[in-house]
Amino acid sequence: MRDRLRQRAIVSLLKSHDGPPTILATQIFFLFDEKPSLTGITDNMSSEMVLMEVGNILRSKQRFHEDVHTWARDLFKQAGLPFEINSIPSSIDIEETPVPGLSVVPSQPATSKPKAQSSPKRKTRRIYLSLAIQYLEKGSCTHRGLVDAIMKQYPALNRETVATFVSDVQNPKYSPIKDRKVVKQADGTLIFEDKIKPALTVIENPNFTGTEKNQAEPVTEKQVSGGDV
């Protein structure tokens, strides 16, 4: 029963995840009550590669005994997502183990190798990125306000995914907007750092006015005393 609930949770993660690979890996480790091991997880890994990497680690710790490739492929199938990683080890085993009495045809390995080398990138699903940039240009929304604005425009999105995105843009390490830094202002609103207007200083003007008054007072006293004389 627990395995079935865990499986459903992973499928839900695959459907809604749109953040850094390390977050997806950490969440899967959490479902297996395992301390996250993120050494082999890199920022350019697809969800398929992350699931395979985590599966290999969990299998090495004997958390499950299924074939990792089959396990990952079935989870993606349940999530309704394409699984585009070929089962490379099984094809290599077949090629390197010749059967006695049979000749190896050179054209067969040449046909299968290009498939193993292909690693298509997933298309981004951040259809709300341009909208978020518009609000960050103005600096008119707080963290929650930006999430609300995106959800109002795209109500079919997962709110947790959007909230993760808003957190990511504030962290240069995970932000999808690599060339611009987002900062939080004193009132809690988020804005691009290059859009912050420098504060005007009005300290010198009052001092200058005060000096005029101080200089004017002695003159007035002299004029008054001169009048008395």
Backbone as CSV, one residue per row, in Angstrom:
resi,resn,N_x,N_y,N_z,CA_x,CA_y,CA_z,C_x,C_y,C_z
1,MET,0.822,-1.196,0.000,0.000,0.000,0.000,0.867,1.261,0.000
2,ARG,1.929,1.248,0.823,2.813,2.400,0.897,3.552,2.615,-0.417
3,ASP,3.950,1.518,-1.077,4.624,1.630,-2.366,3.707,2.264,-3.406
4,ARG,2.419,1.931,-3.352,1.471,2.484,-4.315,1.291,3.984,-4.087
5,LEU,1.207,4.403,-2.813,1.076,5.831,-2.509,2.332,6.594,-2.932
6,ARG,3.484,5.969,-2.697,4.743,6.599,-3.091,4.811,6.760,-4.615
7,GLN,4.330,5.738,-5.316,4.336,5.781,-6.775,3.443,6.920,-7.290
8,ARG,2.274,7.079,-6.682,1.361,8.149,-7.083,1.991,9.520,-6.816
9,ALA,2.698,9.625,-5.714,3.332,10.906,-5.362,4.406,11.276,-6.377
10,ILE,5.188,10.291,-6.819,6.236,10.557,-7.812,5.611,10.970,-9.140
11,VAL,4.530,10.307,-9.531,3.832,10.658,-10.775,3.336,12.106,-10.709
12,SER,2.807,12.505,-9.553,2.335,13.877,-9.369,3.490,14.873,-9.475
13,LEU,4.645,14.503,-8.918,5.818,15.372,-9.013,6.263,15.560,-10.454
14,LEU,6.261,14.475,-11.219,6.690,14.540,-12.624,5.754,15.432,-13.435
15,LYS,4.472,15.399,-13.106,3.504,16.211,-13.852,3.680,17.711,-13.576
16,SER,3.960,18.055,-12.322,3.959,19.465,-11.935,5.343,20.092,-11.866
17,HIS,6.408,19.295,-11.844,7.744,19.851,-11.616,8.219,20.677,-12.803
18,ASP,8.747,21.871,-12.482,9.327,22.722,-13.524,10.491,23.531,-12.952
19,GLY,11.091,23.007,-11.892,12.186,23.719,-11.246,13.522,23.039,-11.491
20,PRO,14.529,23.346,-10.672,15.858,22.757,-10.817,15.829,21.244,-10.603
21,PRO,16.719,20.501,-11.274,16.779,19.049,-11.106,17.028,18.617,-9.667
22,THR,17.789,19.420,-8.906,18.100,19.040,-7.523,16.853,18.999,-6.644
23,ILE,15.882,19.877,-6.939,14.640,19.888,-6.145,13.846,18.614,-6.395
24,LEU,13.756,18.201,-7.678,13.035,16.972,-8.010,13.702,15.771,-7.338
25,ALA,15.035,15.707,-7.402,15.758,14.592,-6.797,15.543,14.557,-5.283
26,THR,15.620,15.723,-4.642,15.429,15.799,-3.188,14.041,15.309,-2.780
27,GLN,13.027,15.689,-3.548,11.657,15.279,-3.230,11.475,13.766,-3.365
28,ILE,12.116,13.168,-4.377,11.999,11.713,-4.557,12.713,10.981,-3.424
29,PHE,13.905,11.459,-3.043,14.618,10.854,-1.912,13.772,10.937,-0.641
30,PHE,13.093,12.071,-0.457,12.239,12.269,0.725,11.121,11.227,0.763
31,LEU,10.544,10.893,-0.391,9.457,9.907,-0.435,9.947,8.517,-0.027
32,PHE,11.245,8.251,-0.217,11.813,6.958,0.171,12.485,7.022,1.547
33,ASP,12.283,8.158,2.262,12.897,8.335,3.590,14.406,8.187,3.537
34,GLU,15.005,8.703,2.462,16.452,8.621,2.301,17.057,10.027,2.305
35,LYS,18.253,10.138,2.859,18.975,11.400,2.827,19.379,11.698,1.389
36,PRO,19.087,12.911,0.882,19.399,13.232,-0.518,20.878,13.085,-0.838
37,SER,21.165,12.420,-1.953,22.523,12.281,-2.458,22.554,12.936,-3.833
38,LEU,23.010,14.187,-3.879,22.887,15.009,-5.095,24.198,15.174,-5.850
39,THR,25.188,14.339,-5.543,26.495,14.482,-6.186,26.392,14.326,-7.702
40,GLY,25.587,13.362,-8.148,25.482,13.096,-9.590,24.394,13.898,-10.278
41,ILE,23.720,14.812,-9.570,22.636,15.603,-10.158,23.194,16.946,-10.623
42,THR,23.053,17.254,-11.905,23.539,18.519,-12.458,22.373,19.354,-12.972
43,ASP,22.629,20.649,-13.171,21.565,21.584,-13.551,21.006,21.330,-14.943
44,ASN,21.779,20.657,-15.816,21.316,20.459,-17.195,20.647,19.100,-17.402
45,MET,20.356,18.399,-16.327,19.740,17.072,-16.446,18.238,17.196,-16.657
46,SER,17.682,16.343,-17.535,16.236,16.288,-17.734,15.606,15.484,-16.597
47,SER,14.280,15.539,-16.522,13.586,14.794,-15.466,13.809,13.295,-15.609
48,GLU,13.896,12.807,-16.857,14.158,11.382,-17.084,15.504,10.976,-16.494
49,MET,16.529,11.821,-16.753,17.875,11.515,-16.258,17.932,11.583,-14.733
50,VAL,17.205,12.554,-14.157,17.174,12.669,-12.690,16.548,11.429,-12.074
51,LEU,15.418,10.988,-12.637,14.726,9.816,-12.098,15.604,8.561,-12.219
52,MET,16.324,8.419,-13.341,17.221,7.277,-13.521,18.367,7.318,-12.506
53,GLU,18.948,8.508,-12.302,20.072,8.648,-11.374,19.632,8.320,-9.943
54,VAL,18.487,8.880,-9.534,17.973,8.603,-8.191,17.619,7.127,-8.049
55,GLY,17.029,6.551,-9.096,16.671,5.129,-9.059,17.888,4.241,-8.874
56,ASN,18.986,4.557,-9.565,20.210,3.760,-9.426,20.763,3.839,-8.003
57,ILE,20.683,5.048,-7.405,21.172,5.209,-6.026,20.304,4.417,-5.056
58,LEU,18.980,4.505,-5.220,18.061,3.784,-4.330,18.218,2.277,-4.492
59,ARG,18.446,1.820,-5.707,18.613,0.380,-5.943,19.923,-0.123,-5.318
60,SER,20.961,0.743,-5.354,22.229,0.347,-4.730,22.095,0.218,-3.216
61,LYS,21.105,0.962,-2.654,20.839,0.883,-1.211,19.752,-0.144,-0.894
62,GLN,19.358,-0.909,-1.946,18.386,-1.999,-1.807,17.025,-1.485,-1.323
63,ARG,16.647,-0.276,-1.760,15.327,0.243,-1.432,14.250,-0.368,-2.331
64,PHE,14.662,-0.802,-3.501,13.776,-1.594,-4.354,14.645,-2.436,-5.285
65,HIS,14.050,-3.463,-5.894,14.829,-4.428,-6.685,14.379,-4.487,-8.137
66,GLU,13.576,-3.512,-8.564,13.133,-3.486,-9.951,14.246,-3.002,-10.868
67,ASP,14.069,-3.261,-12.171,14.964,-2.690,-13.158,14.718,-1.184,-13.195
68,VAL,15.776,-0.384,-13.041,15.627,1.061,-12.916,15.017,1.669,-14.174
69,HIS,15.453,1.214,-15.336,14.939,1.766,-16.588,13.441,1.494,-16.722
70,THR,13.025,0.266,-16.399,11.609,-0.098,-16.481,10.792,0.697,-15.462
71,TRP,11.325,0.842,-14.260,10.651,1.592,-13.189,10.425,3.042,-13.598
72,ALA,11.472,3.683,-14.124,11.365,5.089,-14.526,10.419,5.257,-15.717
73,ARG,10.513,4.333,-16.675,9.662,4.421,-17.868,8.179,4.283,-17.500
74,ASP,7.874,3.385,-16.585,6.480,3.175,-16.170,5.925,4.416,-15.455
75,LEU,6.769,5.066,-14.640,6.318,6.270,-13.935,6.004,7.401,-14.921
76,PHE,6.848,7.554,-15.927,6.604,8.586,-16.933,5.354,8.262,-17.754
77,LYS,5.136,6.969,-18.002,3.946,6.563,-18.748,2.680,6.902,-17.968
78,GLN,2.697,6.663,-16.650,1.548,6.989,-15.801,1.309,8.501,-15.729
79,ALA,2.400,9.272,-15.833,2.281,10.731,-15.787,1.859,11.312,-17.131
80,GLY,1.818,10.458,-18.166,1.442,10.932,-19.495,2.532,11.736,-20.170
81,LEU,3.799,11.486,-19.795,4.938,12.217,-20.353,5.806,11.284,-21.193
82,PRO,6.464,11.809,-22.223,7.350,10.968,-23.048,8.611,10.607,-22.288
83,PHE,9.033,9.353,-22.440,10.272,8.889,-21.805,11.251,8.592,-22.933
84,GLU,12.288,9.437,-23.071,13.138,9.387,-24.254,14.563,8.947,-23.939
85,ILE,14.706,8.045,-22.991,16.018,7.466,-22.681,15.980,5.987,-23.046
86,ASN,16.883,5.577,-23.932,16.923,4.181,-24.341,17.606,3.314,-23.291
87,SER,17.279,2.036,-23.299,17.914,1.088,-22.385,19.268,0.694,-22.949
88,ILE,20.282,1.524,-22.662,21.615,1.338,-23.252,22.313,0.056,-22.786
89,PRO,22.298,-0.278,-21.470,23.029,-1.469,-21.038,22.575,-2.749,-21.724
90,SER,21.281,-2.922,-21.922,20.819,-4.167,-22.514,21.286,-4.309,-23.949
91,SER,21.339,-3.201,-24.702,21.788,-3.281,-26.083,23.283,-3.559,-26.159
92,ILE,24.049,-3.008,-25.197,25.493,-3.262,-25.192,25.777,-4.723,-24.878
93,ASP,25.021,-5.282,-23.913,25.224,-6.676,-23.565,24.995,-7.581,-24.763
94,ILE,23.997,-7.280,-25.566,23.699,-8.115,-26.729,24.813,-8.028,-27.753
95,GLU,25.368,-6.807,-27.961,26.406,-6.623,-28.965,27.723,-7.262,-28.547
96,GLU,28.058,-7.232,-27.249,29.358,-7.717,-26.798,29.354,-9.203,-26.462
97,THR,28.212,-9.876,-26.560,28.152,-11.308,-26.273,27.764,-12.065,-27.533
98,PRO,28.748,-12.441,-28.374,28.437,-13.137,-29.622,27.949,-14.564,-29.361
99,VAL,27.026,-15.008,-30.164,26.502,-16.364,-30.059,27.341,-17.281,-30.948
100,PRO,27.828,-18.407,-30.424,28.654,-19.318,-31.228,27.911,-19.767,-32.485
101,GLY,28.665,-19.721,-33.621,28.090,-20.180,-34.876,27.390,-19.099,-35.654
102,LEU,27.267,-17.897,-35.067,26.618,-16.799,-35.768,27.625,-15.691,-36.035
103,SER,27.522,-15.069,-37.188,28.431,-13.984,-37.536,27.802,-12.658,-37.135
104,VAL,28.655,-11.732,-36.715,28.181,-10.418,-36.302,28.134,-9.496,-37.518
105,VAL,26.989,-8.891,-37.761,26.840,-7.996,-38.902,27.229,-6.594,-38.467
106,PRO,28.234,-5.965,-39.097,28.706,-4.652,-38.650,27.642,-3.560,-38.726
107,SER,26.688,-3.698,-39.619,25.712,-2.621,-39.807,24.741,-2.491,-38.631
108,GLN,24.559,-3.546,-37.835,23.605,-3.502,-36.731,24.037,-2.551,-35.616
109,PRO,25.313,-2.612,-35.121,25.733,-1.657,-34.094,25.681,-0.218,-34.604
110,ALA,26.014,-0.032,-35.889,26.019,1.318,-36.442,24.627,1.921,-36.449
111,THR,23.614,1.077,-36.569,22.243,1.571,-36.597,21.751,1.931,-35.204
112,SER,22.179,1.179,-34.175,21.671,1.390,-32.824,22.414,2.489,-32.069
113,LYS,23.683,2.739,-32.408,24.475,3.709,-31.661,23.958,5.138,-31.760
114,PRO,23.555,5.622,-32.938,23.057,6.997,-32.979,21.849,7.226,-32.089
115,LYS,21.003,6.216,-31.866,19.840,6.361,-31.003,20.269,6.589,-29.559
116,ALA,21.352,5.903,-29.137,21.820,6.030,-27.767,22.431,7.402,-27.512
117,GLN,22.966,8.044,-28.581,23.626,9.332,-28.417,22.643,10.486,-28.348
118,SER,21.427,10.269,-28.828,20.460,11.365,-28.849,19.961,11.658,-27.440
119,SER,19.938,12.944,-27.094,19.431,13.357,-25.785,18.640,14.647,-25.966
120,PRO,17.432,14.566,-26.515,16.636,15.771,-26.781,16.289,16.506,-25.495
121,LYS,16.317,17.820,-25.569,15.989,18.639,-24.408,14.480,18.867,-24.331
122,ARG,13.979,18.898,-23.115,12.553,19.155,-22.929,12.244,20.616,-23.197
123,LYS,11.132,20.857,-23.851,10.718,22.231,-24.106,10.265,22.877,-22.796
124,THR,10.595,24.156,-22.644,10.206,24.847,-21.419,8.697,25.012,-21.358
125,ARG,8.146,24.900,-20.148,6.716,25.074,-19.950,6.422,26.375,-19.216
126,ARG,7.443,27.255,-19.129,7.249,28.516,-18.414,6.603,29.546,-19.341
127,ILE,5.336,29.341,-19.641,4.624,30.256,-20.522,4.385,31.600,-19.837
128,TYR,4.616,31.633,-18.522,4.377,32.844,-17.747,5.636,33.662,-17.537
129,LEU,6.744,33.286,-18.169,8.019,33.966,-17.930,7.973,35.428,-18.370
130,SER,7.418,35.689,-19.562,7.368,37.075,-20.052,6.486,37.945,-19.161
131,LEU,5.392,37.363,-18.637,4.517,38.110,-17.736,5.252,38.463,-16.447
132,ALA,5.999,37.505,-15.902,6.757,37.756,-14.671,7.796,38.855,-14.886
133,ILE,8.441,38.852,-16.051,9.456,39.869,-16.346,8.820,41.262,-16.362
134,GLN,7.596,41.365,-16.903,6.917,42.657,-16.937,6.691,43.203,-15.523
135,TYR,6.251,42.323,-14.611,6.018,42.768,-13.227,7.331,43.101,-12.522
136,LEU,8.385,42.335,-12.812,9.687,42.592,-12.180,10.312,43.872,-12.722
137,GLU,9.967,44.249,-13.950,10.437,45.523,-14.499,9.837,46.683,-13.711
138,LYS,8.547,46.556,-13.336,7.862,47.630,-12.617,8.177,47.616,-11.124
139,GLY,8.434,46.401,-10.565,8.686,46.301,-9.125,7.444,46.569,-8.312
140,SER,6.291,46.101,-8.816,5.014,46.417,-8.155,4.423,45.252,-7.375
141,CYS,5.092,44.090,-7.364,4.517,42.909,-6.714,5.461,42.323,-5.671
142,THR,4.866,41.849,-4.574,5.617,41.060,-3.604,5.698,39.619,-4.107
143,HIS,6.350,38.755,-3.340,6.431,37.342,-3.720,5.027,36.762,-3.946
144,ARG,4.176,36.943,-2.955,2.811,36.409,-3.069,2.021,37.110,-4.173
145,GLY,2.229,38.429,-4.302,1.515,39.176,-5.326,1.860,38.723,-6.721
146,LEU,3.143,38.374,-6.957,3.554,37.900,-8.276,2.960,36.526,-8.569
147,VAL,2.910,35.668,-7.545,2.281,34.352,-7.720,0.796,34.521,-8.067
148,ASP,0.121,35.408,-7.336,-1.306,35.648,-7.585,-1.536,36.188,-8.996
149,ALA,-0.659,37.093,-9.445,-0.819,37.695,-10.769,-0.664,36.647,-11.874
150,ILE,0.302,35.744,-11.705,0.520,34.687,-12.704,-0.651,33.709,-12.697
151,MET,-1.127,33.341,-11.495,-2.244,32.397,-11.407,-3.526,33.006,-11.975
152,LYS,-3.685,34.317,-11.848,-4.870,34.971,-12.399,-4.852,34.904,-13.916
153,GLN,-3.656,35.056,-14.491,-3.527,35.014,-15.946,-3.553,33.583,-16.475
154,TYR,-2.985,32.636,-15.695,-2.931,31.227,-16.112,-3.495,30.344,-14.991
155,PRO,-4.800,30.312,-14.799,-5.408,29.583,-13.669,-5.221,28.069,-13.726
156,ALA,-4.866,27.525,-14.883,-4.705,26.079,-14.997,-3.363,25.592,-14.455
157,LEU,-2.457,26.511,-14.135,-1.135,26.120,-13.646,-1.202,25.630,-12.210
158,ASN,-0.160,24.891,-11.817,-0.038,24.426,-10.435,0.557,25.560,-9.595
159,ARG,-0.146,25.983,-8.559,0.300,27.133,-7.754,1.656,26.877,-7.091
160,GLU,1.871,25.637,-6.647,3.147,25.307,-6.001,4.311,25.461,-6.980
161,THR,4.087,25.077,-8.242,5.120,25.221,-9.259,5.435,26.691,-9.504
162,VAL,4.394,27.516,-9.585,4.598,28.952,-9.803,5.321,29.572,-8.615
163,ALA,4.953,29.172,-7.389,5.611,29.705,-6.186,7.096,29.332,-6.169
164,THR,7.406,28.099,-6.613,8.811,27.680,-6.699,9.564,28.532,-7.710
165,PHE,8.916,28.828,-8.822,9.534,29.671,-9.848,9.861,31.059,-9.288
166,VAL,8.912,31.662,-8.553,9.129,33.000,-7.993,10.279,32.981,-6.974
167,SER,10.397,31.887,-6.232,11.530,31.754,-5.300,12.840,31.614,-6.071
168,ASP,12.799,30.878,-7.174,14.012,30.645,-7.967,14.553,31.930,-8.584
169,VAL,13.671,32.818,-9.057,14.160,34.036,-9.706,14.900,34.937,-8.724
170,GLN,14.686,34.726,-7.420,15.376,35.524,-6.410,16.730,34.922,-6.050
171,ASN,17.017,33.729,-6.591,18.291,33.055,-6.326,19.074,32.950,-7.628
172,PRO,20.180,33.692,-7.772,20.935,33.678,-9.034,21.356,32.273,-9.479
173,LYS,21.484,31.352,-8.535,21.919,30.004,-8.882,20.846,29.247,-9.658
174,TYR,19.581,29.466,-9.321,18.488,28.729,-9.941,17.628,29.573,-10.878
175,SER,17.857,30.888,-10.915,16.990,31.753,-11.714,17.105,31.461,-13.203
176,PRO,15.957,31.334,-13.913,16.001,31.135,-15.366,16.362,32.425,-16.102
177,ILE,16.330,33.566,-15.394,16.717,34.845,-15.994,18.161,35.112,-15.579
178,LYS,19.098,34.565,-16.327,20.494,34.536,-15.895,21.185,35.894,-15.944
179,ASP,20.748,36.796,-16.816,21.487,38.032,-17.013,20.986,39.194,-16.160
180,ARG,19.964,38.954,-15.315,19.423,40.042,-14.495,19.151,39.544,-13.074
181,LYS,19.546,40.344,-12.104,19.374,39.961,-10.694,18.098,40.582,-10.139
182,VAL,17.341,39.781,-9.384,16.107,40.246,-8.748,16.374,40.483,-7.267
183,VAL,15.952,41.643,-6.760,16.154,41.974,-5.341,14.811,42.323,-4.708
184,LYS,14.764,42.209,-3.381,13.558,42.564,-2.631,13.746,43.951,-2.034
185,GLN,12.786,44.824,-2.287,12.873,46.185,-1.784,12.391,46.253,-0.327
186,ALA,12.518,47.438,0.265,12.171,47.597,1.677,10.703,47.291,1.947
187,ASP,9.840,47.558,0.962,8.414,47.287,1.154,8.012,45.873,0.778
188,GLY,9.021,45.017,0.455,8.748,43.616,0.146,8.513,43.325,-1.319
189,THR,8.451,44.347,-2.167,8.226,44.128,-3.597,9.512,43.655,-4.268
190,LEU,9.343,42.903,-5.345,10.474,42.348,-6.090,10.702,43.168,-7.350
191,ILE,11.969,43.421,-7.665,12.297,44.249,-8.826,13.674,43.868,-9.352
192,PHE,13.891,44.077,-10.649,15.217,43.876,-11.207,16.168,44.917,-10.611
193,GLU,17.354,44.495,-10.269,18.318,45.400,-9.640,18.642,46.590,-10.533
194,ASP,18.668,46.362,-11.870,19.005,47.448,-12.779,17.866,48.447,-12.965
195,LYS,16.695,48.177,-12.341,15.559,49.089,-12.442,15.373,49.942,-11.186
196,ILE,16.222,49.747,-10.185,16.106,50.527,-8.951,16.629,51.941,-9.199
197,LYS,15.795,52.943,-8.936,16.192,54.330,-9.124,16.913,54.838,-7.875
198,PRO,18.062,55.508,-8.048,18.784,56.019,-6.867,17.963,57.061,-6.133
199,ALA,18.012,56.994,-4.796,17.247,57.945,-3.974,17.842,59.343,-4.069
200,LEU,16.991,60.366,-4.171,17.450,61.755,-4.248,17.812,62.267,-2.849
201,THR,18.949,62.927,-2.739,19.380,63.471,-1.448,18.978,64.944,-1.372
202,VAL,18.323,65.311,-0.296,17.891,66.703,-0.097,18.505,67.273,1.183
203,ILE,19.653,66.719,1.552,20.277,67.135,2.812,20.935,68.510,2.666
204,GLU,21.574,68.780,1.528,22.335,70.002,1.361,21.438,71.236,1.303
205,ASN,20.275,71.134,0.671,19.407,72.301,0.507,18.930,72.886,1.838
206,PRO,18.404,72.052,2.779,18.008,72.628,4.081,19.163,73.279,4.815
207,ASN,20.344,72.671,4.755,21.513,73.245,5.428,21.883,74.587,4.818
208,PHE,21.770,74.628,3.499,22.107,75.883,2.818,21.126,76.986,3.203
209,THR,19.838,76.647,3.292,18.807,77.604,3.696,19.032,78.055,5.130
210,GLY,19.402,77.085,5.985,19.664,77.415,7.379,20.827,78.377,7.520
211,THR,21.845,78.224,6.666,23.007,79.109,6.716,22.617,80.521,6.357
212,GLU,21.711,80.615,5.339,21.253,81.945,4.946,20.530,82.637,6.094
213,LYS,19.696,81.842,6.824,18.965,82.417,7.941,19.911,82.864,9.045
214,ASN,20.930,81.997,9.326,21.876,82.333,10.382,22.667,83.586,10.038
215,GLN,22.984,83.729,8.722,23.730,84.895,8.307,22.847,86.135,8.299
216,ALA,21.557,85.912,8.046,20.658,87.063,7.954,20.353,87.649,9.326
217,GLU,20.340,86.826,10.379,19.963,87.288,11.703,20.926,88.326,12.268
218,PRO,22.290,88.099,12.194,23.205,89.121,12.706,23.038,90.443,11.990
219,VAL,22.775,90.390,10.675,22.620,91.623,9.907,21.431,92.406,10.419
220,THR,20.338,91.701,10.715,19.139,92.332,11.217,19.399,92.981,12.577
221,GLU,20.168,92.297,13.457,20.468,92.828,14.782,21.300,94.090,14.679
222,LYS,22.277,94.092,13.735,23.124,95.263,13.571,22.303,96.448,13.087
223,GLN,21.398,96.127,12.157,20.572,97.204,11.627,19.695,97.776,12.732
224,VAL,19.174,96.886,13.598,18.317,97.359,14.689,19.103,98.207,15.671
225,SER,20.337,97.717,16.046,21.163,98.461,16.986,21.585,99.790,16.408
226,GLY,21.851,99.815,15.096,22.228,101.054,14.438,21.089,102.047,14.480
227,GLY,19.909,101.530,14.407,18.742,102.419,14.449,18.560,103.035,15.814
228,ASP,18.911,102.232,16.883,18.776,102.760,18.232,19.726,103.906,18.472
229,VAL,20.981,103.732,17.885,21.993,104.773,18.054,21.535,106.041,17.356
